[in-house]
């Protein structure tokens, strides 16, 4: 069986504009707040866990 060969090249690039490296994570518009230069995420499930039962937390 013939073995395929691959050529490797070391290259350096200089982007002409800012480059975005995304994580694939999406933010629902109701799950974050932008204040000044910071992005604060909001997870409604975390809030339900910390609300005491006396304040009307569903059982």
VMD Tcl script that builds the backbone (N, CA, C; Angstrom):
set m [mol new atoms 177]
animate dup $m
set s [atomselect $m all]
$s set {name element resname resid chain x y z} {
  {N N UNK 1 A 0.848 -1.177 0.000}
  {CA C UNK 1 A 0.000 0.000 0.000}
  {C C UNK 1 A 0.891 1.237 0.000}
  {N N UNK 2 A 0.613 2.168 -0.870}
  {CA C UNK 2 A 1.418 3.388 -0.980}
  {C C UNK 2 A 1.099 4.331 0.178}
  {N N UNK 3 A 2.141 4.916 0.732}
  {CA C UNK 3 A 1.950 5.837 1.855}
  {C C UNK 3 A 1.903 7.265 1.311}
  {N N UNK 4 A 0.867 8.016 1.736}
  {CA C UNK 4 A 0.750 9.403 1.291}
  {C C UNK 4 A 1.735 10.258 2.073}
  {N N UNK 5 A 2.297 11.231 1.408}
  {CA C UNK 5 A 3.199 12.141 2.110}
  {C C UNK 5 A 2.583 13.531 2.121}
  {N N UNK 6 A 2.833 14.220 3.191}
  {CA C UNK 6 A 2.330 15.568 3.346}
  {C C UNK 6 A 3.512 16.511 3.500}
  {N N UNK 7 A 3.416 17.655 2.887}
  {CA C UNK 7 A 4.457 18.663 3.031}
  {C C UNK 7 A 4.046 19.622 4.142}
  {N N UNK 8 A 4.971 19.982 4.994}
  {CA C UNK 8 A 4.725 20.930 6.071}
  {C C UNK 8 A 5.436 22.240 5.764}
  {N N UNK 9 A 4.752 23.337 6.010}
  {CA C UNK 9 A 5.330 24.647 5.797}
  {C C UNK 9 A 5.097 25.489 7.043}
  {N N UNK 10 A 6.109 26.206 7.471}
  {CA C UNK 10 A 5.982 27.146 8.572}
  {C C UNK 10 A 5.745 28.512 7.958}
  {N N UNK 11 A 4.592 29.109 8.274}
  {CA C UNK 11 A 4.275 30.417 7.718}
  {C C UNK 11 A 3.960 31.383 8.857}
  {N N UNK 12 A 4.150 32.636 8.622}
  {CA C UNK 12 A 3.797 33.700 9.552}
  {C C UNK 12 A 2.866 34.644 8.803}
  {N N UNK 13 A 1.760 34.992 9.442}
  {CA C UNK 13 A 0.817 35.898 8.802}
  {C C UNK 13 A 0.644 37.135 9.674}
  {N N UNK 14 A 0.343 38.234 9.040}
  {CA C UNK 14 A 0.030 39.480 9.734}
  {C C UNK 14 A -1.360 39.901 9.272}
  {N N UNK 15 A -2.360 39.830 10.158}
  {CA C UNK 15 A -3.698 40.223 9.739}
  {C C UNK 15 A -3.774 41.732 9.487}
  {N N UNK 16 A -4.614 42.110 8.544}
  {CA C UNK 16 A -4.784 43.516 8.213}
  {C C UNK 16 A -5.850 44.184 9.079}
  {N N UNK 17 A -6.613 43.380 9.813}
  {CA C UNK 17 A -7.653 43.906 10.702}
  {C C UNK 17 A -7.744 42.973 11.907}
  {N N UNK 18 A -8.464 43.369 12.962}
  {CA C UNK 18 A -8.592 42.472 14.122}
  {C C UNK 18 A -9.191 41.126 13.709}
  {N N UNK 19 A -8.672 40.075 14.290}
  {CA C UNK 19 A -9.159 38.727 13.990}
  {C C UNK 19 A -9.971 38.211 15.168}
  {N N UNK 20 A -11.117 37.605 14.889}
  {CA C UNK 20 A -11.975 37.052 15.937}
  {C C UNK 20 A -11.789 35.545 15.981}
  {N N UNK 21 A -11.411 35.042 17.141}
  {CA C UNK 21 A -11.298 33.600 17.337}
  {C C UNK 21 A -12.467 33.179 18.210}
  {N N UNK 22 A -13.514 32.685 17.617}
  {CA C UNK 22 A -14.722 32.338 18.353}
  {C C UNK 22 A -14.652 30.964 18.997}
  {N N UNK 23 A -15.520 30.770 19.987}
  {CA C UNK 23 A -15.593 29.484 20.670}
  {C C UNK 23 A -16.778 28.660 20.196}
  {N N UNK 24 A -17.632 29.263 19.393}
  {CA C UNK 24 A -18.826 28.566 18.960}
  {C C UNK 24 A -19.970 28.734 19.946}
  {N N UNK 25 A -19.708 29.410 21.056}
  {CA C UNK 25 A -20.735 29.633 22.067}
  {C C UNK 25 A -21.606 30.813 21.641}
  {N N UNK 26 A -22.908 30.657 21.767}
  {CA C UNK 26 A -23.844 31.714 21.413}
  {C C UNK 26 A -24.481 32.286 22.670}
  {N N UNK 27 A -24.716 33.583 22.662}
  {CA C UNK 27 A -25.363 34.257 23.788}
  {C C UNK 27 A -26.762 34.694 23.385}
  {N N UNK 28 A -27.736 34.291 24.170}
  {CA C UNK 28 A -29.101 34.759 23.995}
  {C C UNK 28 A -29.145 36.206 24.471}
  {N N UNK 29 A -29.829 37.106 23.769}
  {CA C UNK 29 A -29.852 38.509 24.175}
  {C C UNK 29 A -30.330 38.760 25.615}
  {N N UNK 30 A -31.076 37.828 26.181}
  {CA C UNK 30 A -31.535 38.017 27.561}
  {C C UNK 30 A -30.560 37.472 28.589}
  {N N UNK 31 A -29.447 36.898 28.152}
  {CA C UNK 31 A -28.508 36.264 29.074}
  {C C UNK 31 A -27.200 37.024 29.264}
  {N N UNK 32 A -27.178 38.295 28.886}
  {CA C UNK 32 A -25.971 39.071 29.130}
  {C C UNK 32 A -26.299 40.557 29.242}
  {N N UNK 33 A -25.371 41.272 29.850}
  {CA C UNK 33 A -25.464 42.723 29.984}
  {C C UNK 33 A -24.099 43.290 29.634}
  {N N UNK 34 A -24.081 44.334 28.829}
  {CA C UNK 34 A -22.833 45.018 28.528}
  {C C UNK 34 A -22.833 46.318 29.301}
  {N N UNK 35 A -21.809 46.485 30.137}
  {CA C UNK 35 A -21.682 47.697 30.930}
  {C C UNK 35 A -20.273 48.227 30.744}
  {N N UNK 36 A -20.173 49.445 30.230}
  {CA C UNK 36 A -18.894 50.053 29.860}
  {C C UNK 36 A -18.179 49.123 28.891}
  {N N UNK 37 A -17.018 48.605 29.232}
  {CA C UNK 37 A -16.273 47.742 28.312}
  {C C UNK 37 A -16.317 46.277 28.714}
  {N N UNK 38 A -17.293 45.886 29.531}
  {CA C UNK 38 A -17.335 44.508 30.038}
  {C C UNK 38 A -18.643 43.823 29.632}
  {N N UNK 39 A -18.552 42.521 29.405}
  {CA C UNK 39 A -19.708 41.683 29.105}
  {C C UNK 39 A -19.958 40.793 30.309}
  {N N UNK 40 A -21.121 40.928 30.924}
  {CA C UNK 40 A -21.490 40.123 32.079}
  {C C UNK 40 A -22.568 39.134 31.654}
  {N N UNK 41 A -22.304 37.846 31.858}
  {CA C UNK 41 A -23.291 36.833 31.503}
  {C C UNK 41 A -24.250 36.606 32.661}
  {N N UNK 42 A -25.446 36.190 32.325}
  {CA C UNK 42 A -26.519 35.974 33.288}
  {C C UNK 42 A -27.128 34.617 33.007}
  {N N UNK 43 A -27.080 33.726 33.980}
  {CA C UNK 43 A -27.647 32.392 33.833}
  {C C UNK 43 A -28.865 32.284 34.740}
  {N N UNK 44 A -30.086 32.271 34.188}
  {CA C UNK 44 A -31.294 32.217 35.015}
  {C C UNK 44 A -31.342 30.982 35.914}
  {N N UNK 45 A -30.739 29.875 35.495}
  {CA C UNK 45 A -30.741 28.665 36.316}
  {C C UNK 45 A -29.934 28.860 37.595}
  {N N UNK 46 A -28.856 29.625 37.512}
  {CA C UNK 46 A -28.051 29.908 38.702}
  {C C UNK 46 A -28.835 30.774 39.690}
  {N N UNK 47 A -29.616 31.705 39.189}
  {CA C UNK 47 A -30.398 32.589 40.057}
  {C C UNK 47 A -31.425 31.792 40.840}
  {N N UNK 48 A -32.106 30.869 40.180}
  {CA C UNK 48 A -33.132 30.061 40.851}
  {C C UNK 48 A -32.514 29.248 41.992}
  {N N UNK 49 A -31.289 28.796 41.820}
  {CA C UNK 49 A -30.633 28.005 42.867}
  {C C UNK 49 A -30.317 28.802 44.115}
  {N N UNK 50 A -30.093 30.107 43.992}
  {CA C UNK 50 A -29.686 30.899 45.153}
  {C C UNK 50 A -30.830 31.649 45.820}
  {N N UNK 51 A -32.022 31.662 45.223}
  {CA C UNK 51 A -33.163 32.328 45.843}
  {C C UNK 51 A -33.689 31.452 46.977}
  {N N UNK 52 A -33.725 31.991 48.199}
  {CA C UNK 52 A -34.265 31.206 49.316}
  {C C UNK 52 A -35.748 30.873 49.106}
  {N N UNK 53 A -36.170 29.746 49.669}
  {CA C UNK 53 A -37.554 29.317 49.516}
  {C C UNK 53 A -38.532 30.326 50.106}
  {N N UNK 54 A -38.111 31.064 51.144}
  {CA C UNK 54 A -39.002 32.044 51.771}
  {C C UNK 54 A -39.373 33.161 50.801}
  {N N UNK 55 A -38.583 33.386 49.794}
  {CA C UNK 55 A -38.851 34.468 48.850}
  {C C UNK 55 A -39.647 33.990 47.648}
  {N N UNK 56 A -40.300 32.867 47.761}
  {CA C UNK 56 A -41.185 32.412 46.703}
  {C C UNK 56 A -40.544 31.493 45.697}
  {N N UNK 57 A -39.446 30.863 46.045}
  {CA C UNK 57 A -38.828 29.907 45.132}
  {C C UNK 57 A -39.738 28.700 44.972}
  {N N UNK 58 A -40.006 28.320 43.717}
  {CA C UNK 58 A -40.847 27.126 43.514}
  {C C UNK 58 A -40.156 25.869 44.019}
  {N N UNK 59 A -40.932 24.953 44.552}
  {CA C UNK 59 A -40.367 23.703 45.101}
  {C C UNK 59 A -40.026 22.726 44.014}
}
mol reanalyze $m
mol bondsrecalc $m
mol representation Tube
mol addrep $m
